[in-house]
Protein backbone atom coordinates (compact mmCIF):
# COMPACT_ATOMS: atom_id res chain seq x y z
CA UNK A 1 0.00 0.00 0.00
CA UNK A 2 1.26 3.47 -0.90
CA UNK A 3 -0.03 7.02 -0.55
CA UNK A 4 -0.79 9.93 -2.84
CA UNK A 5 -1.45 13.45 -1.59
CA UNK A 6 -4.14 15.81 -2.83
CA UNK A 7 -3.72 19.51 -2.02
CA UNK A 8 -6.61 21.94 -2.24
CA UNK A 9 -5.70 25.63 -2.12
CA UNK A 10 -7.21 29.10 -2.06
CA UNK A 11 -4.63 30.81 -4.23
CA UNK A 12 -3.90 34.47 -3.30
CA UNK A 13 -4.59 35.99 -6.72
CA UNK A 14 -7.52 37.81 -8.31
CA UNK A 15 -8.30 34.90 -10.61
CA UNK A 16 -8.42 32.54 -7.63
CA UNK A 17 -10.74 34.90 -5.75
CA UNK A 18 -13.00 35.11 -8.81
CA UNK A 19 -13.16 31.33 -9.15
CA UNK A 20 -13.97 30.89 -5.46
CA UNK A 21 -16.77 33.45 -5.79
CA UNK A 22 -18.17 31.67 -8.86
CA UNK A 23 -17.99 28.26 -7.23
CA UNK A 24 -19.02 29.51 -3.78
CA UNK A 25 -16.21 27.38 -2.38
CA UNK A 26 -13.33 27.95 0.02
CA UNK A 27 -10.79 26.51 -2.42
CA UNK A 28 -10.24 27.10 -6.12
CA UNK A 29 -7.25 24.95 -7.03
CA UNK A 30 -6.08 21.36 -6.63
CA UNK A 31 -2.81 19.51 -7.20
CA UNK A 32 -1.45 15.99 -6.69
CA UNK A 33 1.81 14.79 -5.17
CA UNK A 34 3.44 11.43 -4.54
CA UNK A 35 5.44 12.77 -1.58
CA UNK A 36 4.28 13.74 1.90
CA UNK A 37 6.57 16.79 1.89
CA UNK A 38 4.86 17.84 -1.36
CA UNK A 39 8.30 18.29 -2.91
CA UNK A 40 6.81 17.74 -6.35
CA UNK A 41 3.20 18.67 -7.04
CA UNK A 42 1.54 18.24 -10.41
CA UNK A 43 -1.42 20.10 -11.83
CA UNK A 44 -2.66 22.35 -14.62
CA UNK A 45 -2.23 26.06 -14.04
CA UNK A 46 -0.69 29.23 -15.47
CA UNK A 47 3.04 29.08 -16.10
CA UNK A 48 3.83 32.53 -14.68
CA UNK A 49 2.04 34.83 -12.26
CA UNK A 50 1.79 37.61 -14.86
CA UNK A 51 0.46 35.38 -17.67
CA UNK A 52 -3.03 34.40 -16.44
CA UNK A 53 -4.07 32.84 -19.77
CA UNK A 54 -0.85 31.03 -20.63
CA UNK A 55 -1.30 27.75 -18.82
CA UNK A 56 -0.60 24.06 -19.07
CA UNK A 57 0.88 21.12 -17.22
CA UNK A 58 3.12 22.34 -14.40
CA UNK A 59 5.27 21.11 -11.53
CA UNK A 60 4.10 23.24 -8.69
CA UNK A 61 5.95 24.42 -5.58
CA UNK A 62 4.87 26.24 -2.43
CA UNK A 63 6.04 29.53 -3.95
CA UNK A 64 2.67 29.61 -5.76
CA UNK A 65 0.86 29.82 -2.44
CA UNK A 66 2.46 33.06 -1.29
CA UNK A 67 2.09 36.46 -2.91
CA UNK A 68 3.20 39.77 -1.44
CA UNK A 69 3.10 38.40 2.09
CA UNK A 70 -0.27 36.68 1.74
CA UNK A 71 -0.31 32.90 2.19
CA UNK A 72 -2.90 30.50 0.84
CA UNK A 73 -5.25 28.45 2.92
CA UNK A 74 -4.66 24.81 2.02
CA UNK A 75 -6.05 21.38 2.75
CA UNK A 76 -3.89 18.26 2.34
CA UNK A 77 -5.45 14.79 2.05
CA UNK A 78 -3.54 11.50 2.07
CA UNK A 79 -5.11 8.67 0.08
CA UNK A 80 -4.03 5.04 0.31
CA UNK A 81 -3.88 3.13 -2.98
CA UNK A 82 -2.39 -0.19 -4.06
CA UNK A 83 1.21 -0.44 -5.19
CA UNK A 84 -0.02 -1.31 -8.69
CA UNK A 85 -2.28 1.76 -8.92
CA UNK A 86 0.50 3.94 -7.52
CA UNK A 87 2.90 2.76 -10.22
CA UNK A 88 0.26 3.34 -12.92
CA UNK A 89 -0.29 6.93 -11.76
CA UNK A 90 3.41 7.64 -11.48
CA UNK A 91 4.10 6.35 -14.98
CA UNK A 92 1.16 8.36 -16.31
CA UNK A 93 2.51 11.56 -14.78
CA UNK A 94 6.09 10.83 -15.84
CA UNK A 95 4.93 10.36 -19.43
CA UNK A 96 3.15 13.71 -19.28
CA UNK A 97 6.29 15.35 -17.89
CA UNK A 98 8.27 14.06 -20.84
CA UNK A 99 5.75 15.61 -23.23
CA UNK A 100 4.74 18.63 -21.14
CA UNK A 101 5.10 21.13 -23.99
CA UNK A 102 2.12 19.67 -25.85
CA UNK A 103 -0.32 20.08 -22.94
CA UNK A 104 -2.47 23.19 -22.56
CA UNK A 105 -4.92 24.49 -20.00
CA UNK A 106 -8.50 23.74 -21.02
CA UNK A 107 -10.05 27.21 -20.80
CA UNK A 108 -13.08 26.14 -22.84
CA UNK A 109 -13.91 23.45 -20.30
CA UNK A 110 -13.26 25.85 -17.41
CA UNK A 111 -15.82 28.24 -18.91
CA UNK A 112 -18.63 25.65 -18.71
CA UNK A 113 -17.70 24.27 -15.28
CA UNK A 114 -20.51 26.29 -13.56
CA UNK A 115 -22.90 24.35 -15.83
CA UNK A 116 -21.46 21.06 -14.54
CA UNK A 117 -20.19 20.21 -18.00
CA UNK A 118 -16.83 19.18 -19.36
CA UNK A 119 -15.50 19.81 -22.86
CA UNK A 120 -13.10 16.97 -23.46
CA UNK A 121 -10.15 18.01 -25.62
CA UNK A 122 -7.05 15.87 -25.94
CA UNK A 123 -3.94 17.10 -24.18
CA UNK A 124 -6.00 19.73 -22.35
CA UNK A 125 -7.14 19.79 -18.75
CA UNK A 126 -8.17 22.06 -15.93
CA UNK A 127 -6.58 21.36 -12.55
CA UNK A 128 -9.75 19.61 -11.39
CA UNK A 129 -10.01 17.49 -14.54
CA UNK A 130 -6.39 16.41 -14.24
CA UNK A 131 -6.58 15.39 -10.57
CA UNK A 132 -10.07 13.91 -11.02
CA UNK A 133 -8.93 11.74 -13.92
CA UNK A 134 -5.92 10.51 -11.94
CA UNK A 135 -8.17 9.60 -9.02
CA UNK A 136 -10.45 7.85 -11.50
CA UNK A 137 -7.46 5.96 -12.88
CA UNK A 138 -6.66 4.91 -9.32
CA UNK A 139 -10.22 3.66 -8.82
CA UNK A 140 -10.82 6.04 -5.93
CA UNK A 141 -14.39 6.46 -4.66
CA UNK A 142 -15.97 5.45 -7.99
CA UNK A 143 -14.69 8.61 -9.68
CA UNK A 144 -15.07 8.25 -13.44
CA UNK A 145 -11.98 8.70 -15.58
CA UNK A 146 -12.85 11.19 -18.31
CA UNK A 147 -16.08 12.30 -16.64
CA UNK A 148 -17.06 15.65 -15.22
CA UNK A 149 -15.35 16.47 -11.93
CA UNK A 150 -16.28 19.33 -9.64
CA UNK A 151 -13.87 20.71 -7.08
CA UNK A 152 -16.51 20.43 -4.38
CA UNK A 153 -17.12 16.76 -5.15
CA UNK A 154 -13.41 15.89 -5.14
CA UNK A 155 -12.97 17.76 -1.86
CA UNK A 156 -15.96 16.00 -0.29
CA UNK A 157 -14.63 12.57 -1.25
CA UNK A 158 -11.12 13.38 -0.02
CA UNK A 159 -12.22 15.02 3.26
CA UNK A 160 -12.17 11.81 5.34
CA UNK A 161 -8.45 11.51 4.55
CA UNK A 162 -7.43 15.05 5.50
CA UNK A 163 -4.11 15.30 7.37
CA UNK A 164 -3.73 19.09 7.42
CA UNK A 165 -5.78 22.24 6.98
CA UNK A 166 -4.49 25.75 7.53
CA UNK A 167 -2.08 28.31 6.14
CA UNK A 168 0.41 27.09 3.56
CA UNK A 169 3.34 28.51 5.53
CA UNK A 170 2.37 26.31 8.50
CA UNK A 171 2.40 22.97 6.66
CA UNK A 172 4.78 20.81 8.71
CA UNK A 173 6.88 19.66 5.77
CA UNK A 174 6.36 22.65 3.49
CA UNK A 175 8.89 22.34 0.70
CA UNK A 176 11.02 25.31 -0.31
CA UNK A 177 11.83 24.07 -3.80
CA UNK A 178 12.59 27.10 -5.98
CA UNK A 179 12.65 25.39 -9.38
CA UNK A 180 9.17 26.72 -10.08
CA UNK A 181 9.38 29.80 -12.35
CA UNK A 182 5.88 30.94 -11.45
CA UNK A 183 6.92 34.21 -9.81
CA UNK A 184 9.44 35.02 -12.56
CA UNK A 185 7.84 37.68 -14.74
CA UNK A 186 7.58 36.89 -18.44
CA UNK A 187 7.98 39.88 -20.80
CA UNK A 188 4.55 41.14 -21.86
CA UNK A 189 5.16 40.58 -25.58
CA UNK A 190 6.47 37.05 -24.96
CA UNK A 191 3.53 36.29 -22.68
CA UNK A 192 0.98 37.50 -25.22
CA UNK A 193 2.61 35.45 -27.98
CA UNK A 194 2.74 32.34 -25.79
CA UNK A 195 -0.92 32.84 -24.83
CA UNK A 196 -1.94 33.14 -28.48
CA UNK A 197 -0.04 29.97 -29.34
CA UNK A 198 -1.64 28.10 -26.42
CA UNK A 199 -5.18 29.15 -27.40
CA UNK A 200 -4.44 28.27 -31.01
CA UNK A 201 -3.26 24.82 -30.01
CA UNK A 202 -6.29 24.30 -27.76
CA UNK A 203 -8.66 25.33 -30.55
CA UNK A 204 -6.83 23.13 -33.06
CA UNK A 205 -7.09 20.11 -30.77
CA UNK A 206 -10.78 20.82 -30.21
CA UNK A 207 -11.59 21.15 -33.92
CA UNK A 208 -9.65 17.99 -34.76
CA UNK A 209 -11.43 16.05 -32.01
CA UNK A 210 -14.83 17.31 -33.15
CA UNK A 211 -14.04 16.37 -36.78
CA UNK A 212 -12.95 12.87 -35.72
CA UNK A 213 -16.10 12.45 -33.63
CA UNK A 214 -18.42 13.49 -36.48
CA UNK A 215 -16.52 11.38 -39.00
CA UNK A 216 -16.80 8.29 -36.79
CA UNK A 217 -20.53 8.85 -36.37
CA UNK A 218 -21.03 9.24 -40.13
CA UNK A 219 -19.02 6.10 -40.88
CA UNK A 220 -21.15 4.19 -38.41
CA UNK A 221 -24.28 5.20 -40.34
CA UNK A 222 -22.95 4.07 -43.72
C-alpha positions as CSV (number, residue, x, y, z in Angstrom):
1,X,0.0,0.0,0.0
2,X,1.3,3.5,-0.9
3,X,0.0,7.0,-0.6
4,X,-0.8,9.9,-2.8
5,X,-1.5,13.4,-1.6
6,X,-4.1,15.8,-2.8
7,X,-3.7,19.5,-2.0
8,X,-6.6,21.9,-2.2
9,X,-5.7,25.6,-2.1
10,X,-7.2,29.1,-2.1
11,X,-4.6,30.8,-4.2
12,X,-3.9,34.5,-3.3
13,X,-4.6,36.0,-6.7
14,X,-7.5,37.8,-8.3
15,X,-8.3,34.9,-10.6
16,X,-8.4,32.5,-7.6
17,X,-10.7,34.9,-5.8
18,X,-13.0,35.1,-8.8
19,X,-13.2,31.3,-9.1
20,X,-14.0,30.9,-5.5
21,X,-16.8,33.4,-5.8
22,X,-18.2,31.7,-8.9
23,X,-18.0,28.3,-7.2
24,X,-19.0,29.5,-3.8
25,X,-16.2,27.4,-2.4
26,X,-13.3,28.0,0.0
27,X,-10.8,26.5,-2.4
28,X,-10.2,27.1,-6.1
29,X,-7.2,25.0,-7.0
30,X,-6.1,21.4,-6.6
31,X,-2.8,19.5,-7.2
32,X,-1.4,16.0,-6.7
33,X,1.8,14.8,-5.2
34,X,3.4,11.4,-4.5
35,X,5.4,12.8,-1.6
36,X,4.3,13.7,1.9
37,X,6.6,16.8,1.9
38,X,4.9,17.8,-1.4
39,X,8.3,18.3,-2.9
40,X,6.8,17.7,-6.4
41,X,3.2,18.7,-7.0
42,X,1.5,18.2,-10.4
43,X,-1.4,20.1,-11.8
44,X,-2.7,22.4,-14.6
45,X,-2.2,26.1,-14.0
46,X,-0.7,29.2,-15.5
47,X,3.0,29.1,-16.1
48,X,3.8,32.5,-14.7
49,X,2.0,34.8,-12.3
50,X,1.8,37.6,-14.9
51,X,0.5,35.4,-17.7
52,X,-3.0,34.4,-16.4
53,X,-4.1,32.8,-19.8
54,X,-0.9,31.0,-20.6
55,X,-1.3,27.8,-18.8
56,X,-0.6,24.1,-19.1
57,X,0.9,21.1,-17.2
58,X,3.1,22.3,-14.4
59,X,5.3,21.1,-11.5
60,X,4.1,23.2,-8.7
61,X,5.9,24.4,-5.6
62,X,4.9,26.2,-2.4
63,X,6.0,29.5,-3.9
64,X,2.7,29.6,-5.8
65,X,0.9,29.8,-2.4
66,X,2.5,33.1,-1.3
67,X,2.1,36.5,-2.9
68,X,3.2,39.8,-1.4
69,X,3.1,38.4,2.1
70,X,-0.3,36.7,1.7
71,X,-0.3,32.9,2.2
72,X,-2.9,30.5,0.8
73,X,-5.3,28.4,2.9
74,X,-4.7,24.8,2.0
75,X,-6.1,21.4,2.8
76,X,-3.9,18.3,2.3
77,X,-5.4,14.8,2.0
78,X,-3.5,11.5,2.1
79,X,-5.1,8.7,0.1
80,X,-4.0,5.0,0.3
81,X,-3.9,3.1,-3.0
82,X,-2.4,-0.2,-4.1
83,X,1.2,-0.4,-5.2
84,X,0.0,-1.3,-8.7
85,X,-2.3,1.8,-8.9
86,X,0.5,3.9,-7.5
87,X,2.9,2.8,-10.2
88,X,0.3,3.3,-12.9
89,X,-0.3,6.9,-11.8
90,X,3.4,7.6,-11.5
91,X,4.1,6.3,-15.0
92,X,1.2,8.4,-16.3
93,X,2.5,11.6,-14.8
94,X,6.1,10.8,-15.8
95,X,4.9,10.4,-19.4
96,X,3.2,13.7,-19.3
97,X,6.3,15.3,-17.9
98,X,8.3,14.1,-20.8
99,X,5.8,15.6,-23.2
100,X,4.7,18.6,-21.1
101,X,5.1,21.1,-24.0
102,X,2.1,19.7,-25.8
103,X,-0.3,20.1,-22.9
104,X,-2.5,23.2,-22.6
105,X,-4.9,24.5,-20.0
106,X,-8.5,23.7,-21.0
107,X,-10.1,27.2,-20.8
108,X,-13.1,26.1,-22.8
109,X,-13.9,23.5,-20.3
110,X,-13.3,25.8,-17.4
111,X,-15.8,28.2,-18.9
112,X,-18.6,25.7,-18.7
113,X,-17.7,24.3,-15.3
114,X,-20.5,26.3,-13.6
115,X,-22.9,24.4,-15.8
116,X,-21.5,21.1,-14.5
117,X,-20.2,20.2,-18.0
118,X,-16.8,19.2,-19.4
119,X,-15.5,19.8,-22.9
120,X,-13.1,17.0,-23.5
121,X,-10.2,18.0,-25.6
122,X,-7.0,15.9,-25.9
123,X,-3.9,17.1,-24.2
124,X,-6.0,19.7,-22.4
125,X,-7.1,19.8,-18.7
126,X,-8.2,22.1,-15.9
127,X,-6.6,21.4,-12.5
128,X,-9.8,19.6,-11.4
129,X,-10.0,17.5,-14.5
130,X,-6.4,16.4,-14.2
131,X,-6.6,15.4,-10.6
132,X,-10.1,13.9,-11.0
133,X,-8.9,11.7,-13.9
134,X,-5.9,10.5,-11.9
135,X,-8.2,9.6,-9.0
136,X,-10.4,7.9,-11.5
137,X,-7.5,6.0,-12.9
138,X,-6.7,4.9,-9.3
139,X,-10.2,3.7,-8.8
140,X,-10.8,6.0,-5.9
141,X,-14.4,6.5,-4.7
142,X,-16.0,5.4,-8.0
143,X,-14.7,8.6,-9.7
144,X,-15.1,8.2,-13.4
145,X,-12.0,8.7,-15.6
146,X,-12.9,11.2,-18.3
147,X,-16.1,12.3,-16.6
148,X,-17.1,15.7,-15.2
149,X,-15.3,16.5,-11.9
150,X,-16.3,19.3,-9.6
151,X,-13.9,20.7,-7.1
152,X,-16.5,20.4,-4.4
153,X,-17.1,16.8,-5.1
154,X,-13.4,15.9,-5.1
155,X,-13.0,17.8,-1.9
156,X,-16.0,16.0,-0.3
157,X,-14.6,12.6,-1.2
158,X,-11.1,13.4,0.0
159,X,-12.2,15.0,3.3
160,X,-12.2,11.8,5.3
161,X,-8.5,11.5,4.6
162,X,-7.4,15.1,5.5
163,X,-4.1,15.3,7.4
164,X,-3.7,19.1,7.4
165,X,-5.8,22.2,7.0
166,X,-4.5,25.7,7.5
167,X,-2.1,28.3,6.1
168,X,0.4,27.1,3.6
169,X,3.3,28.5,5.5
170,X,2.4,26.3,8.5
171,X,2.4,23.0,6.7
172,X,4.8,20.8,8.7
173,X,6.9,19.7,5.8
174,X,6.4,22.6,3.5
175,X,8.9,22.3,0.7
176,X,11.0,25.3,-0.3
177,X,11.8,24.1,-3.8
178,X,12.6,27.1,-6.0
179,X,12.7,25.4,-9.4
180,X,9.2,26.7,-10.1
181,X,9.4,29.8,-12.3
182,X,5.9,30.9,-11.4
183,X,6.9,34.2,-9.8
184,X,9.4,35.0,-12.6
185,X,7.8,37.7,-14.7
186,X,7.6,36.9,-18.4
187,X,8.0,39.9,-20.8
188,X,4.5,41.1,-21.9
189,X,5.2,40.6,-25.6
190,X,6.5,37.1,-25.0
191,X,3.5,36.3,-22.7
192,X,1.0,37.5,-25.2
193,X,2.6,35.5,-28.0
194,X,2.7,32.3,-25.8
195,X,-0.9,32.8,-24.8
196,X,-1.9,33.1,-28.5
197,X,0.0,30.0,-29.3
198,X,-1.6,28.1,-26.4
199,X,-5.2,29.2,-27.4
200,X,-4.4,28.3,-31.0
201,X,-3.3,24.8,-30.0
202,X,-6.3,24.3,-27.8
203,X,-8.7,25.3,-30.6
204,X,-6.8,23.1,-33.1
205,X,-7.1,20.1,-30.8
206,X,-10.8,20.8,-30.2
207,X,-11.6,21.2,-33.9
208,X,-9.7,18.0,-34.8
209,X,-11.4,16.0,-32.0
210,X,-14.8,17.3,-33.2
211,X,-14.0,16.4,-36.8
212,X,-13.0,12.9,-35.7
213,X,-16.1,12.4,-33.6
214,X,-18.4,13.5,-36.5
215,X,-16.5,11.4,-39.0
216,X,-16.8,8.3,-36.8
217,X,-20.5,8.8,-36.4
218,X,-21.0,9.2,-40.1
219,X,-19.0,6.1,-40.9
220,X,-21.1,4.2,-38.4
221,X,-24.3,5.2,-40.3
222,X,-23.0,4.1,-43.7
